Amino acid sequence: MVGGGPRRVFEMMPTEKSSPVRQLKRYGGCRLYDPERQAYLAPQDLERLIRQGVRFSVREVVTGQDVTHEVVPPDLQ
């Protein structure tokens, strides 16, 4: 199974209501795509999502592997 194993979800601030997890895609090793917005994300966009408490998961498109921990800057973890 491709990408088997535990799925990581980054959540900056827990909320009372459980919001859906936004699924982001990583292309070419560094380009992040948000299918919900139908747009590529700049590093500032990712930081904004984290600071707003948006729950998200990042998957490598080619392998399906969860790479959330690789794209979140250490100072925001």
C-alpha positions as CSV (number, residue, x, y, z in Angstrom):
1,M,0.0,0.0,0.0
2,V,1.4,3.4,-1.0
3,G,1.7,5.9,1.8
4,G,0.5,3.3,4.4
5,G,1.2,4.2,8.0
6,P,-0.2,6.7,10.4
7,R,-1.6,9.9,8.9
8,R,-0.2,13.1,10.4
9,V,-2.4,16.1,10.8
10,F,-0.9,19.4,11.9
11,E,-3.1,21.3,14.3
12,M,-1.8,24.5,15.7
13,M,-4.6,25.4,18.1
14,P,-7.3,22.9,19.2
15,T,-10.9,24.1,18.8
16,E,-14.1,23.1,20.3
17,K,-15.6,22.2,17.0
18,S,-13.7,19.7,14.9
19,S,-13.1,21.4,11.5
20,P,-12.4,19.3,8.4
21,V,-8.7,18.7,7.6
22,R,-7.6,20.6,4.6
23,Q,-5.7,18.3,2.2
24,L,-2.7,20.0,0.6
25,K,-0.6,18.4,-2.2
26,R,3.1,18.7,-2.6
27,Y,4.5,18.7,-6.2
28,G,8.1,18.6,-7.3
29,G,9.5,18.4,-3.8
30,C,8.5,21.9,-2.7
31,R,5.5,23.3,-4.5
32,L,2.4,23.1,-2.3
33,Y,-1.1,23.1,-3.9
34,D,-4.4,23.8,-2.1
35,P,-7.2,22.1,-4.1
36,E,-9.8,23.9,-2.0
37,R,-8.5,27.3,-3.2
38,Q,-7.3,25.9,-6.5
39,A,-4.0,27.7,-6.0
40,Y,-0.4,27.1,-5.2
41,L,0.8,28.2,-1.7
42,A,3.7,30.5,-0.9
43,P,5.5,30.0,2.4
44,Q,3.6,33.0,3.8
45,D,0.3,31.3,2.9
46,L,1.3,28.2,4.8
47,E,2.4,30.3,7.8
48,R,-1.0,32.1,7.7
49,L,-2.9,28.8,7.7
50,I,-0.9,27.6,10.8
51,R,-1.4,30.9,12.7
52,Q,-5.2,30.8,11.9
53,G,-5.4,27.3,13.4
54,V,-6.4,25.6,10.1
55,R,-5.9,21.8,10.3
56,F,-4.1,20.4,7.3
57,S,-2.3,17.4,6.0
58,V,0.3,17.5,3.2
59,R,0.7,14.5,0.8
60,E,3.4,14.0,-1.8
61,V,1.5,13.6,-5.1
62,V,3.9,11.0,-6.7
63,T,4.1,8.7,-3.7
64,G,1.1,9.5,-1.6
65,Q,3.3,9.8,1.4
66,D,2.4,12.1,4.3
67,V,5.0,14.9,4.3
68,T,3.3,17.3,6.7
69,H,6.2,17.3,9.2
70,E,8.6,18.2,6.4
71,V,6.8,21.3,5.3
72,V,6.0,22.9,8.6
73,P,8.8,25.3,9.7
74,P,10.4,24.2,13.1
75,D,9.6,27.5,14.7
76,L,5.9,26.9,14.1
77,Q,5.7,23.3,15.2
